Amino acid sequence: RTVPLEKDHFSKIVLLPTMTTKPPTWKRFFLEYNNSKLLTAPDLASIMSLTSDLDEEEPNQLWHHLSLEPDVVYLGVGSNKLIQIFHHASLVGNRFMDHFLTIGYVSFGSIASPIEVQVSTDVKEMRCHVPCWPSILANLDSIENFKALQTEDLLSEDTRIENLIASGTPATEANATRSEPFENTNLCAAPSILVKALLNCPTRIPADLAFYLWKAMESIDFANIGEVENYTSLQDKLQYIIKFLLLAQQNRVPAINYTISDHPEAIKHAEQIHTLFIASPHDGYAIQAIHPGASSNGSNAVLQQVAMNIGSLTEHLALASSSKSSGEGKGFTRFVQQTQQLVLNASATTPFDKAATKPVETYEKFLKQSTIAGARTFFKSYVRSDKFLTFVPSNSQVTLYYLGSFLWDDRVTPINFSIFHHGTSKSDTQGSKEIQSLFLKEHMGSGISDQDVSSLLKQGLHFPLTAAE
């Protein structure tokens, strides 16, 4: 949350790298993070703080910080007074532009067109009062009661308190019913655990969403309280979302306007983000939907989309079967002896003259997660709990930590995947491919063929650049 605002940083997309198996829709992408058993109190508090204020930063800096959280969604009020749900906030631009574009995405299907948000004028800080939480909770029993809930003005509240005290109510108890201060921006960050409830709600009316979200929190808490050690209640930590929706229902949240972007940089970013996260990135269909004209053969693209989805499903089932048979969730003991020794060596403590007898506690808990998806959520929650740590682990990195892929297959050649070799995304346009081809031929000689260039472009190394990584 304390990353310095540097212009050069904006030109880079801070996203998770390409994974082997990708979800077919954005909804499925967020549901992969849907693991209530791994949510921590620090993580939920950190998500709330993302949009809590603008005291020490400008709106563009806030948007930059939001761009580092690909598994969080953001609620805002549109010009139609309905709730809009944004995801993958991003700052897009380069040195040739007068200003950076603040964009996001509002669709959760297989295609999400980029939208531009006027952050500098539309994102504002709210300082107001809402009814006390017991009063809000008492009116969450129905949508009609929640809609009818109003915030008293100061004079009316003082008069009501005086009448309560005059009727014999203790002063402490009477004052406990006063309204509470609420500070937030007109954006509200929400964890991915709520995406399913947000999208299943039949309307985007604030009161309806509040009712559906509260019921979802009750259901999740009921299933986990008493069953999961040190479980963090969503009903305790996410009350700020209900208060935000109450203010939205009362038309007290400034609207955030947006337009579908046709800027070339925004379209390019949309193509890249779909390539990174959503299945069938190279069939031309997704790019065509974002930018008509990118593909001339729509029928073939649709057929390729279907084929890629079937292939993705087959690969996912094969991986799931392989993971179960390899002892997924059994912890450290599932590793072969050589891998165990590597972990124990890395877990050694000062003066580092002998290996540890067991892995460090956090890694041991990480390895005991029953699924890879659960392990990814555990690791990311642990990293996010440190507010000074800006490192965003990629899905492929976390998966490799979980599988114990610490070595290359060949000691001198980066063959296969390891924690230091993830591969790189391919070029999205023919122009960039030609430029890369010319560069390689110039530096490696004209004797290599186009097929050799294609193979070379598939090779890529990822090395840690900071102590955090």
C-alpha positions in Angstrom: 0.0 0.0 0.0 3.1 2.3 0.2 4.4 1.9 -3.3 5.8 5.2 -4.6 4.0 6.8 -7.5 6.4 6.6 -10.5 5.4 7.3 -14.0 7.4 4.4 -15.5 5.6 1.9 -13.2 2.2 2.7 -14.8 3.2 1.4 -18.2 3.6 -2.1 -16.7 0.6 -4.3 -16.1 0.7 -5.6 -12.5 -1.2 -8.9 -13.1 -0.9 -12.6 -12.4 1.0 -14.4 -15.2 -0.5 -16.9 -17.6 -1.6 -20.2 -15.9 -1.7 -23.7 -17.5 -5.5 -24.0 -17.0 -7.6 -20.8 -17.3 -11.2 -20.2 -16.4 -13.7 -19.6 -19.3 -15.3 -16.5 -17.6 -14.4 -13.7 -15.2 -16.9 -15.0 -12.8 -15.1 -18.4 -12.6 -11.8 -16.5 -12.3 -13.0 -14.9 -9.0 -14.7 -18.0 -7.7 -11.3 -19.7 -7.7 -10.4 -17.4 -4.8 -13.6 -18.4 -3.0 -12.2 -20.2 0.1 -13.7 -18.9 3.3 -11.5 -21.1 5.4 -8.4 -19.2 4.5 -9.7 -15.6 5.0 -7.8 -13.9 7.8 -8.7 -10.9 9.9 -5.6 -8.9 8.7 -6.5 -9.7 5.1 -10.1 -8.5 5.4 -9.0 -5.4 7.3 -6.5 -4.7 4.5 -9.2 -5.0 1.8 -11.4 -2.6 3.7 -8.5 -0.1 3.9 -8.0 -0.1 0.1 -10.9 2.3 -0.4 -11.3 3.8 3.1 -9.9 7.3 2.5 -7.9 9.6 0.3 -6.0 11.4 3.1 -2.5 10.9 1.9 -3.0 10.2 -1.8 -4.5 11.5 -5.0 -7.3 9.6 -6.8 -4.8 8.3 -9.4 -2.5 6.9 -6.7 -5.5 5.2 -5.2 -6.3 3.6 -8.6 -2.7 2.5 -8.8 -3.0 0.7 -5.5 -6.2 -0.9 -6.6 -4.5 -2.2 -9.7 -2.2 -4.4 -7.4 -5.2 -6.4 -6.1 -6.5 -8.6 -9.0 -8.6 -10.7 -6.6 -10.7 -7.8 -5.1 -13.8 -6.2 -6.6 -15.1 -2.7 -6.1 -18.6 -1.4 -5.7 -19.7 2.0 -6.9 -22.9 3.8 -7.7 -23.7 4.5 -11.4 -25.5 7.4 -12.9 -28.7 5.2 -12.8 -28.4 4.9 -9.0 -27.7 1.2 -9.2 -24.6 -0.5 -7.9 -21.8 -1.2 -10.5 -19.2 -3.8 -9.8 -15.7 -3.1 -11.1 -12.7 -5.5 -11.3 -9.1 -5.3 -12.4 -8.6 -1.5 -12.0 -5.6 -0.5 -14.1 -3.6 2.6 -15.0 -2.7 2.4 -18.7 -0.5 4.7 -20.7 3.0 5.5 -22.0 5.4 8.4 -22.2 3.7 9.7 -25.4 0.3 10.3 -23.7 -0.7 13.5 -21.9 -2.2 11.5 -19.0 -2.7 7.9 -18.0 -6.0 6.2 -18.5 -7.8 4.9 -15.4 -9.7 1.9 -16.6 -11.5 -1.1 -15.2 -13.9 -3.9 -16.2 -17.5 -4.4 -15.3 -18.4 -7.6 -17.1 -18.0 -11.1 -15.5 -18.6 -13.1 -18.6 -16.0 -14.4 -21.1 -15.6 -10.9 -22.6 -15.1 -7.7 -20.7 -14.7 -4.5 -22.6 -12.5 -1.8 -21.0 -14.3 1.1 -19.4 -12.7 4.5 -18.6 -13.4 6.1 -15.2 -12.8 9.8 -14.5 -11.0 9.1 -11.3 -9.7 12.6 -10.7 -13.2 14.1 -10.6 -15.5 11.2 -9.7 -13.7 9.4 -6.9 -14.4 11.4 -3.7 -14.2 10.9 0.0 -17.3 10.6 2.1 -17.6 11.7 5.8 -21.0 11.1 7.2 -23.1 9.3 9.8 -25.1 6.1 9.5 -27.6 4.6 12.0 -25.9 2.5 14.8 -25.1 -1.0 13.8 -27.8 -2.7 16.0 -30.4 -0.5 14.2 -29.1 -1.5 10.8 -29.0 -5.2 11.8 -32.6 -5.1 13.1 -33.7 -3.9 9.6 -31.8 -6.5 7.6 -34.6 -9.0 8.1 -36.2 -7.8 4.9 -35.5 -5.6 1.9 -38.5 -3.4 2.6 -37.3 -2.6 6.2 -33.8 -1.9 4.9 -35.1 0.5 2.3 -37.2 2.3 5.0 -34.2 2.8 7.3 -33.3 6.5 7.6 -30.5 8.5 9.2 -31.7 11.1 11.7 -30.4 14.7 11.6 -28.6 15.9 14.7 -31.5 17.7 16.2 -34.0 14.8 15.8 -31.4 12.5 17.3 -30.8 14.7 20.4 -34.6 14.9 20.9 -35.0 11.2 20.7 -32.2 10.5 23.2 -33.6 13.0 25.6 -37.0 11.4 25.4 -35.5 8.0 26.0 -33.6 9.2 29.1 -36.8 11.0 30.4 -38.7 7.7 30.0 -36.3 5.9 32.3 -33.7 4.5 29.9 -30.2 4.7 31.3 -28.2 7.4 29.6 -25.4 5.0 28.5 -28.0 2.7 26.8 -29.8 5.7 25.2 -26.6 7.2 23.8 -25.6 3.8 22.4 -28.4 4.3 19.8 -26.8 7.4 18.4 -25.7 7.3 14.7 -22.1 6.3 14.0 -19.5 8.1 11.9 -18.7 6.5 8.6 -15.7 7.4 6.4 -15.0 5.9 3.0 -14.5 6.9 -0.6 -17.4 6.4 -3.0 -15.8 3.1 -4.0 -16.1 0.1 -1.7 -13.6 -2.8 -1.9 -15.0 -6.3 -1.4 -13.3 -9.7 -1.2 -13.8 -12.3 -3.9 -15.8 -14.5 -1.4 -18.8 -12.3 -2.0 -18.6 -12.3 -5.8 -21.0 -15.2 -6.1 -23.7 -13.5 -4.0 -23.1 -10.2 -5.8 -23.7 -11.8 -9.2 -26.6 -14.0 -8.1 -28.6 -11.1 -6.8 -31.4 -10.5 -9.4 -31.0 -6.7 -9.3 -28.3 -4.1 -8.6 -30.6 -2.1 -6.3 -28.5 -1.3 -3.2 -31.0 -2.6 -0.7 -31.4 -5.9 -2.6 -27.7 -6.4 -2.7 -27.3 -5.6 1.0 -30.0 -8.2 1.9 -28.4 -10.9 -0.4 -24.9 -10.2 0.8 -25.9 -10.4 4.5 -27.7 -13.7 3.9 -24.5 -15.0 2.1 -22.3 -13.9 5.1 -24.7 -15.6 7.5 -24.5 -18.8 5.5 -20.7 -18.8 5.2 -20.2 -18.0 8.9 -22.7 -20.7 9.9 -20.8 -23.3 7.9 -17.4 -22.3 9.3 -17.8 -21.1 12.9 -16.9 -23.9 15.2 -15.6 -26.0 12.3 -12.5 -23.9 11.4 -10.0 -22.9 13.9 -9.5 -19.1 14.3 -12.2 -18.5 11.7 -12.9 -14.8 11.0 -16.6 -13.9 10.9 -17.6 -12.1 7.8 -20.5 -10.5 9.6 -18.1 -8.9 12.0 -15.5 -7.7 9.5 -17.6 -6.7 6.5 -20.2 -4.5 8.1 -18.7 -1.5 6.2 -20.1 -2.9 2.9 -23.6 -3.0 4.3 -23.2 0.6 5.6 -22.0 1.7 2.1 -25.0 0.1 0.5 -27.3 1.8 3.0 -25.9 5.2 2.0 -26.2 4.2 -1.6 -29.9 3.3 -1.0 -30.4 6.8 0.5 -28.7 8.4 -2.5 -25.9 9.7 -0.4 -23.0 8.1 -2.4 -21.6 10.3 -5.3 -22.0 8.5 -8.6 -19.0 7.2 -10.6 -19.5 7.7 -14.3 -17.8 5.6 -16.9 -17.7 5.1 -20.6 -16.7 2.2 -22.8 -13.2 3.0 -24.0 -12.1 2.8 -27.6 -8.6 4.2 -26.9 -5.9 2.0 -28.5 -3.9 1.6 -25.3 -7.1 0.5 -23.4 -8.0 -2.0 -26.1 -4.4 -3.3 -26.1 -4.6 -3.7 -22.3 -7.9 -5.6 -22.6 -6.4 -8.0 -25.1 -3.5 -8.6 -22.7 -5.6 -9.1 -19.7 -7.8 -11.6 -21.4 -4.8 -13.5 -22.7 -3.4 -13.7 -19.2 -6.5 -14.8 -17.4 -9.3 -16.1 -19.5 -9.3 -19.4 -21.5 -8.9 -19.4 -25.3 -6.7 -16.3 -25.5 -5.2 -17.0 -29.0 -8.3 -18.0 -31.0 -9.0 -14.4 -32.0 -12.6 -14.5 -30.6 -12.0 -12.5 -27.4 -9.9 -9.9 -29.2 -12.5 -9.6 -31.9 -15.3 -8.9 -29.3 -13.2 -6.3 -27.7 -11.9 -4.7 -30.9 -14.0 -5.6 -34.0 -11.8 -6.1 -37.0 -9.0 -7.9 -35.2 -10.2 -11.2 -36.7 -11.9 -11.6 -40.0 -13.2 -15.1 -39.6 -15.8 -15.1 -36.9 -17.1 -18.6 -37.5 -13.7 -20.2 -37.2 -13.1 -18.2 -34.1 -16.2 -19.4 -32.4 -15.4 -23.0 -33.3 -11.9 -22.5 -31.9 -13.4 -21.1 -28.8 -15.5 -24.2 -28.2 -12.5 -26.5 -29.0 -10.2 -24.5 -26.6 -12.9 -24.7 -23.8 -13.2 -28.5 -24.2 -9.4 -28.8 -24.2 -9.2 -26.6 -21.1 -11.8 -28.8 -19.3 -10.0 -32.0 -20.3 -6.7 -30.6 -19.0 -8.3 -29.4 -15.8 -9.7 -32.8 -15.1 -6.4 -34.5 -15.8 -4.6 -32.1 -13.5 -7.1 -32.6 -10.8 -6.8 -36.4 -11.0 -3.0 -36.1 -11.1 -3.0 -33.8 -8.1 -5.1 -36.1 -6.0 -3.0 -39.1 -6.9 0.2 -37.3 -6.0 -0.9 -36.7 -2.4 -2.3 -33.2 -2.6 -2.9 -31.9 0.9 -0.6 -34.4 2.7 1.9 -31.7 3.5 5.6 -31.8 3.6 5.9 -35.6 3.7 4.6 -36.0 0.1 7.8 -34.6 -1.3 10.6 -36.9 -2.4 13.6 -37.1 0.0 15.8 -34.7 -2.1 13.1 -32.0 -2.2 12.5 -32.4 1.5 16.2 -31.9 2.1 16.1 -28.7 0.0 13.3 -27.3 2.1 15.0 -28.3 5.4 18.2 -26.6 4.3 16.3 -23.4 3.4 14.5 -23.5 6.8 17.8 -23.5 8.8 18.2 -20.8 11.4 21.3 -18.9 12.6 24.2 -19.8 12.4 22.9 -21.9 9.4 25.4 -24.7 10.1 22.9 -27.5 9.9 19.5 -28.2 8.3 16.2 -27.7 10.2 14.3 -30.7 11.5 11.0 -29.4 9.9 9.9 -26.6 7.6 9.0 -23.2 8.9 5.5 -23.1 10.4 3.9 -20.9 7.6 5.2 -23.1 4.8 4.1 -26.3 6.7 0.6 -24.9 7.0 0.7 -23.9 3.3 1.6 -27.4 2.2 -1.2 -28.9 4.3 -3.9 -27.1 2.4 -6.1 -29.7 0.7 -6.1 -28.1 -2.8 -3.8 -26.0 -4.9 -6.5 -23.3 -5.1 -6.7 -23.2 -1.3 -2.9 -23.0 -1.0 -2.9 -20.1 -3.4 -5.4 -18.2 -1.4 -3.6 -19.0 1.9 -0.3 -17.7 0.5 -1.8 -14.5 -1.0 -3.7 -13.8 2.2 -0.5 -14.2 4.2 1.4 -11.8 1.9 -1.4 -9.2 2.0 -1.5 -9.2 5.8 1.8 -7.3 5.8 0.7 -3.8 4.7 4.3 -2.8 3.9 4.8 -5.7 1.5 3.9 -4.8 -2.1 5.0 -8.1 -3.7 2.1 -9.8 -5.5 2.8 -13.6 -5.9 1.7 -15.1 -9.2 -0.6 -18.1 -9.5 2.1 -20.1 -11.2 4.7 -19.3 -8.6 2.5 -20.3 -5.7 1.5 -23.5 -7.5 5.2 -24.4 -8.0 5.9 -23.8 -4.3 3.1 -26.1 -3.5 4.3 -28.8 -5.8 7.9 -28.5 -4.7 9.2 -27.7 -8.2 12.5 -26.1 -7.1 14.9 -27.5 -9.8 15.1 -27.4 -13.5 15.0 -30.8 -15.2 18.5 -30.0 -16.7 21.0 -28.5 -14.3 22.3 -26.0 -16.9 19.2 -25.4 -19.2 15.8 -23.9 -18.2 13.8 -26.9 -19.3 10.3 -27.4 -17.8 8.9 -25.2 -15.1 10.4 -24.3 -11.7 9.9 -21.4 -9.3 12.4 -19.5 -11.3 11.1 -20.4 -14.8 7.5 -19.5 -15.5 7.5 -18.8 -19.2 6.3 -15.6 -20.8 3.2 -14.6 -22.6 3.4 -14.5 -26.4 3.1 -11.5 -28.6 -0.4 -10.3 -29.3 0.1 -8.7 -32.7 1.9 -9.7 -35.9 3.8 -6.4 -35.8 5.5 -7.2 -32.5 6.3 -10.7 -33.6 8.1 -9.4 -36.6 10.1 -6.9 -34.5 11.1 -9.7 -32.1 12.1 -11.9 -35.1 14.3 -9.2 -36.6 15.9 -8.5 -33.2 16.8 -12.2 -32.7 18.2 -12.6 -36.2 20.3 -9.4 -35.9 21.9 -10.6 -32.6 22.0 -14.3 -33.2 22.8 -14.4 -36.9 20.8 -14.8 -40.1 21.2 -18.5 -40.1 18.2 -19.2 -37.8 14.8 -19.9 -39.4 11.4 -18.5 -38.6 10.6 -21.8 -36.8 13.7 -21.3 -34.7 12.6 -17.8 -33.8 9.1 -19.2 -32.8 10.8 -21.7 -30.5 13.1 -19.1 -29.0 10.2 -16.8 -28.1 8.7 -19.5 -26.0 11.7 -19.6 -23.7 11.7 -17.1 -20.8 13.1 -16.8 -17.4 11.7 -15.1 -14.3 14.2 -14.3 -11.6 13.5 -12.7 -8.2 14.3 -9.0 -8.4 13.8 -7.9 -4.8 14.2 -9.4 -1.3 10.4 -9.7 -1.1 10.3 -11.9 -4.2 
